[in-house]
Amino acid sequence: MRQQGRTEYLPGTTVFAKLKGYPWWPARIEADGTVPAKVLKQKSRTKGALYTVFFFGSRDYGFFGPDAIRPFDAKDVENDLREKKFKTKDLELAVRQALNPSLLTQEEEEEEREEEEEEVKEVRKKVVKTTKKATQKKKDTSLPPPPTLTTTTTTKRRSRNLHLEDMDDTGALDNQKKRRKSMSIEKEDEGRDSPMVESSSHKEEYKKSPEYKKGEIPKEDYAKILQVVKEIEEAPMTYNLLKDTKIGKVVKAACLYPFEDDTTIKDRCHQLMRNWKQIFITPQTDNKDTMMES
């Protein structure tokens, strides 16, 4: 590489440029209008910068004065390349690109393809992830909702603590079953000697029931059960609601449960049973009797 006299270099000219700490490196003179604005801002900070160059191989930019630029003679460079005077692989690659710029173009196109492939992979990952979320959400929404009561959420949650069996799902009760219910309610009321004394027969009956096998109710839960009873009393009750939910079974089982040192829950549950009998069972029985007489 022979150093020649100082000359003027036009944009597009292949040259050697000298950056401190590096060997003479093949580069191309660039017009300032073709250089990215962010890169061009650095030129004003460089003292004595006259030329903007693009380095082959590294594809970086630099700014140099005339003393740091020398001509690139293709024939001399080819001889030096054959004689392996370029000591590093990076410098040799840069020299080959300077001699044959299509190699640089090919490398840039390959990198662009790789970047596009990476972008496509990222997009596919996002699509797969979004599809999985949508599928999972669809599965969740397709599941049937759990059975709920028409009363408040607190009632639904706390009523489970009573450990009572589910109501019968056989459909509407006929009038004969309704009469039996009313008779059982009356018998329960008659069997209670005093509001302060628990009937031993009730305790024995409850011990034989499936509810007793599920475990005793802790005394600290009595306040919660009383709150549930209060909410049931305040809820707008209908015949269909009693038929299709656990409320009737819950209240009836509470009438049988041997609450320790507390009769308030049982008293209020008995009163609920009497009220429901008067509202839903007695009128229907009377209507049927009237129809039979007519």
C-alpha positions in Angstrom: 0.0 0.0 0.0 1.9 3.0 -1.3 1.1 6.4 0.2 0.5 9.0 -2.5 0.2 12.7 -2.5 -2.7 14.5 -1.0 -5.8 14.7 -3.3 -9.5 15.5 -3.3 -11.9 12.6 -2.7 -15.4 12.6 -4.0 -18.4 10.7 -2.5 -18.3 7.1 -3.5 -14.5 6.9 -3.7 -12.9 3.9 -2.1 -10.0 4.9 0.2 -7.9 3.8 3.2 -8.7 5.6 6.4 -6.5 5.6 9.6 -8.2 5.4 12.9 -6.0 5.7 16.0 -5.2 2.2 17.3 -6.2 0.4 14.1 -4.3 -0.3 10.8 -5.2 1.5 7.6 -8.7 0.3 6.9 -10.7 0.3 3.6 -13.5 2.8 3.5 -15.8 4.7 1.2 -16.2 8.5 1.1 -19.9 9.4 1.9 -21.9 12.5 1.1 -23.2 14.1 4.4 -26.7 14.0 3.0 -26.7 10.2 2.8 -25.4 9.7 6.4 -27.9 9.1 9.2 -28.6 12.3 11.2 -27.5 10.8 14.5 -24.2 9.9 13.0 -23.7 13.3 11.3 -24.1 15.1 14.6 -20.8 13.6 15.7 -18.9 15.2 12.8 -19.2 18.7 14.3 -17.5 17.4 17.5 -14.5 16.1 15.5 -11.7 18.6 15.0 -10.4 19.0 11.5 -13.0 16.6 10.1 -13.3 17.0 6.3 -14.4 13.6 5.1 -17.2 11.3 6.3 -16.3 7.7 5.5 -18.1 4.3 5.7 -15.8 1.5 6.8 -16.1 -1.9 5.0 -16.3 -4.9 7.2 -17.4 -3.2 10.4 -19.9 -0.9 8.6 -19.2 1.9 11.0 -18.8 5.6 10.2 -15.9 7.9 10.8 -14.8 11.5 10.3 -11.2 12.3 9.2 -9.0 15.1 7.9 -6.9 14.8 4.8 -3.9 13.4 6.7 -5.9 10.3 7.8 -7.1 9.5 4.3 -5.0 7.7 1.6 -5.9 6.3 -1.9 -7.1 2.8 -2.4 -5.3 1.3 -5.4 -7.1 -1.9 -6.4 -4.2 -3.6 -8.1 -1.8 -2.9 -5.2 -4.4 -4.1 -2.7 -5.0 -7.4 -4.7 -1.2 -8.1 -4.6 -1.1 -7.4 -0.9 -4.1 -9.7 -0.4 -2.4 -12.5 -2.3 0.7 -12.0 -0.3 -1.4 -12.1 2.9 -0.2 -8.8 4.2 -3.5 -8.1 5.9 -2.9 -9.7 9.3 -6.5 -10.2 10.6 -9.5 -11.9 9.2 -11.7 -8.8 9.8 -9.3 -6.6 7.8 -9.1 -9.2 5.1 -12.9 -9.4 4.8 -13.1 -5.6 4.7 -10.5 -5.5 1.9 -12.4 -8.1 -0.1 -15.6 -6.1 0.3 -13.8 -3.0 -0.9 -12.6 -4.8 -4.0 -16.0 -6.4 -4.6 -18.8 -4.3 -3.1 -21.4 -6.9 -4.0 -20.0 -9.0 -1.1 -21.1 -6.2 1.2 -24.5 -6.0 -0.4 -24.9 -9.8 0.0 -23.9 -9.6 3.6 -26.4 -6.8 4.3 -29.2 -8.8 2.6 -28.4 -11.9 4.6 -28.5 -9.9 7.8 -31.8 -8.3 6.8 -33.3 -11.8 6.1 -32.1 -13.0 9.5 -33.7 -10.0 11.2 -36.9 -10.5 9.3 -36.9 -14.2 10.3 -36.3 -13.2 13.9 -39.2 -10.8 13.7 -41.5 -13.5 12.2 -40.5 -15.8 15.0 -41.4 -13.2 17.6 -44.7 -12.5 15.9 -45.5 -16.3 15.8 -44.6 -16.6 19.5 -47.0 -13.7 20.4 -49.7 -15.2 18.2 -49.4 -18.6 19.8 -49.3 -17.1 23.2 -52.4 -15.0 22.5 -54.2 -18.0 21.0 -53.5 -20.1 24.0 -54.9 -17.4 26.3 -58.0 -17.0 24.2 -58.5 -20.8 24.1 -58.1 -21.1 27.9 -60.5 -18.2 28.4 -63.0 -19.8 26.1 -62.7 -23.1 28.0 -63.3 -21.2 31.3 -66.3 -19.4 30.0 -67.8 -22.6 28.5 -67.9 -24.3 31.9 -71.4 -24.2 33.5 -71.7 -21.8 36.5 -71.8 -23.4 39.9 -75.2 -23.8 41.5 -76.1 -20.7 43.4 -78.9 -19.5 45.7 -81.0 -16.5 44.9 -80.1 -15.0 48.3 -77.0 -13.0 49.0 -73.5 -14.3 48.5 -72.8 -14.4 52.2 -75.8 -16.7 52.6 -74.6 -19.0 49.9 -71.1 -19.3 51.4 -72.0 -19.6 55.0 -74.9 -22.0 54.5 -72.3 -24.7 53.5 -71.1 -24.7 57.1 -74.3 -26.3 58.2 -73.2 -29.5 56.5 -76.7 -30.3 55.2 -77.7 -32.6 52.4 -78.7 -31.3 49.0 -82.4 -30.8 48.3 -84.2 -33.5 46.3 -84.1 -32.7 42.5 -87.1 -34.8 41.6 -89.2 -31.8 40.6 -92.4 -30.4 42.1 -93.8 -32.0 45.2 -97.3 -33.2 45.0 -100.0 -32.1 47.5 -99.6 -35.3 49.5 -95.9 -34.6 50.2 -96.8 -31.0 51.1 -99.3 -32.3 53.7 -96.7 -34.7 55.1 -94.3 -31.7 55.4 -97.0 -29.7 57.3 -97.7 -32.6 59.6 -94.0 -33.1 60.3 -93.7 -29.4 61.1 -96.6 -29.5 63.5 -95.2 -32.6 65.2 -91.8 -30.9 65.6 -93.5 -27.9 67.2 -95.5 -30.2 69.6 -92.5 -32.1 70.6 -90.8 -28.9 72.0 -91.7 -28.8 75.7 -89.9 -25.5 76.5 -87.7 -23.0 74.6 -84.9 -23.6 77.1 -85.0 -27.4 77.1 -83.8 -29.5 74.1 -85.9 -32.6 73.3 -83.8 -35.8 73.7 -85.8 -37.3 70.8 -84.6 -34.5 68.5 -81.0 -35.2 69.5 -81.3 -38.9 68.9 -83.0 -38.3 65.6 -80.2 -35.9 64.5 -77.5 -38.4 65.6 -79.0 -40.9 63.2 -79.2 -38.5 60.3 -76.4 -38.2 57.6 -75.7 -34.6 58.8 -74.5 -35.8 62.2 -71.9 -38.0 60.5 -70.3 -35.1 58.7 -69.1 -33.5 62.0 -70.3 -31.2 64.7 -70.6 -27.4 64.2 -68.2 -25.4 66.3 -69.9 -23.1 68.8 -67.9 -20.2 67.4 -69.8 -20.6 64.1 -73.2 -20.1 65.7 -73.0 -16.4 65.1 -72.3 -17.0 61.4 -75.3 -19.4 61.2 -77.5 -16.9 62.9 -76.5 -14.3 60.4 -77.4 -16.7 57.6 -80.8 -17.3 59.2 -81.4 -13.5 59.4 -80.6 -13.1 55.7 -83.0 -16.0 54.8 -85.7 -14.2 56.8 -85.1 -11.0 55.0 -84.9 -12.6 51.5 -88.0 -12.5 49.2 -89.0 -16.1 49.4 -91.0 -18.0 46.7 -92.3 -21.5 46.3 -89.9 -22.1 43.3 -87.0 -20.9 45.4 -87.7 -23.4 48.1 -88.2 -26.2 45.6 -85.1 -25.5 43.5 -82.5 -24.6 46.2 -81.2 -26.0 49.5 -82.8 -23.3 51.7 -85.7 -25.6 52.9 -83.3 -28.4 53.7 -80.9 -26.1 55.5 -83.6 -24.6 57.7 -85.2 -28.0 58.4 -81.9 -29.5 59.4 -81.2 -26.5 61.6 -84.4 -27.3 63.4 -83.0 -30.8 64.3 -79.5 -29.8 65.1 -78.7 -29.9 68.9 -77.2 -26.4 69.3 -75.5 -26.2 72.7 -76.7 -23.5 75.1 -78.4 -21.7 72.2 -82.1 -22.0 71.2 -82.3 -18.8 69.2 -81.3 -20.4 65.9 -83.7 -23.3 66.3 -86.6 -21.0 67.4 -86.1 -18.8 64.4 -85.8 -21.8 62.0 -89.1 -23.3 63.4 -90.7 -19.9 62.9 -89.5 -19.9 59.3 -91.0 -23.3 58.7 -94.3 -22.3 60.2 -94.4 -19.1 58.0 -93.6 -21.1 54.8 -96.3 -23.6 55.7 -98.9 -20.9 56.0 -97.8 -19.1 52.8 -97.0 -22.0 50.4 -98.6 -25.2 51.7 -101.9 -24.4 53.5 -103.3 -22.2 50.6 -102.6 -24.9 48.0 -104.2 -27.6 50.2 -107.2 -25.4 50.8 -107.5 -24.8 47.0 -107.4 -28.5 46.3 -110.1 -29.2 48.9 -112.3 -26.5 47.4 -111.9 -28.0 44.0 -112.8 -31.5 45.3 -116.0 -30.2 47.0 -117.1 -28.4 43.9 
